[in-house]
């Protein structure tokens, strides 16, 4: 049963059960978050109905009334002859009181509807799942199992930030499987995410309580939140933080395909106007140009204050100026990584990083790209640091770092660490056969391809699902095959063609052994359980079911 929102929470005198209500200054935020994860039903922020569509509904009603007020007056006052302004008629006829009663009735109906919607929208967090129930006439219930969580995203739209709220989205494996807590109090949303990830990780020790700064009212706290940096300086070590340079971002957008298409359109229109002397063609492409221009501007503004950092809960990716978004990816949730370099980016040495994940977020990623774009643009140093955060096991020694360096700029020289395509592969790969190759490390598979548009694909060994070797008639005649590494669906296809057949046979056996060994070492499904076991052993209190006996 949902708890009474006016009742004080156990152990926190005066703290409201509703998670969106203002937290008393000096109250431990971590304790509030832990209380919300006690397995009981709790309600969202009281402003949730407004933020989830109530404001838009009121705006639409206002537009309808403003444009159809003559018809509305005629419905209630049939004798009105539609002459003059209907508001003047209402006032002159002494119907002001009735009009105010109608307005008041509409307001009361909206308030009751919002209140009932809020009362019927509740959530609970247990040791196994997060469940949300909502709906007035048609009830819905969505559940997210903690062992299937792929990441937790906190989105703070600008209007929601004014109310001191945030939307917490739990991404889990499967199509249309995400669960949203919309909306929660902004002060407790980060701590609640940490508490959910703690439960999912198997860690027993909770985070130390963090007190809300005392002496701030509603207005002061909203101003402080709007001016605060996107990433809390205490959330991650400074050396682990990778930030996006605004000048580099602008340069990458200027050298993108969208900008080039826009410039070609402008040049074509100008040439057409000069040749024909008519502006009709120019007027026809204005909407397209405005759309492309708006997309470019939005792409730039959405990536401001971008940062990616290592936190105790996982890799955190955040960005945004007015509307902010930040997501925490627990360990082991990256199924493949692709480093790509367009031709125009090569002189500057810029790369982009995309990933395959087992879930899809409703929120857009940085630079307006899909949520799978982790780093919109960065130099080689940024790329290596982000790779170290995403796949720490891949870059754990100098040999792996040298292999990746060869993957960035190598031309397929002998001894570069890759099994490259033979010369006869030039029939199928005219320009890139020298760079076309693969390599195995103790923790990952690395595919290198592309001479004009360079790509480097890294697949962690524990995340690989299966292997395939394909050979058509032409490749059979050339003694070549195509390797396919199967991971979850996404923008990355781990596929490498024009591989020597004999080399592929050896690769098949080595890959199978690597997959088995990596699966035995992988504990990312409960990534904090090892820490909990170590703490139990140190304290002399083993978990229930342990074979250890007390002396």
Secondary structure, DSSP 4 states (H G I P E B T S, - for coil): -PPPTTSEETTEEEEESSTTSPPPTT-BHHHHHHHHTSSS-EE--TTHHIIIIIHHHHHHHHHHHHHSHHHHHHHH-TT--S-S-HHHHHHHTT-HHHHHHHHHHHHHHHHHHHHHHHHT-EEEE-SSEEEEEE-SSS-EEEEEEGGGEEEEEEEE-HHHHHTTEEEEEEEESSTT--EEEEEEEHHHHHHHHHHHHHHHHT--SPPPP-BPPTT--HHHHHHHHHHS-SS-TTSS-GGG-EE--HHHHHHHHHTSHHHHHHHHHHHHHHHHHHHH--SHHHHHHHHHHHHHHHHHHHHHHHTTT-EEEEETTEEEEEE-SSSEEEEEE-TT---EEEEEE-GGGGGGT-EEEEEE-S---SS--GGG--TTEEEEEE-HHHHHHHHHHH-TTTTSSHHHHHHHHHHHH----TTSSSEEPPGGGGGT-TTTTTT-EEEE-SSEEEEEE-SSSEEEEEEEGGG--EEEEE--HHHHHTTEEEEEEE-SSSS--EEEEEEEHHHHHHHHHHHHHHHHHHHHH--GGGTTHHHHHHHHHHHT-PPTT-S----
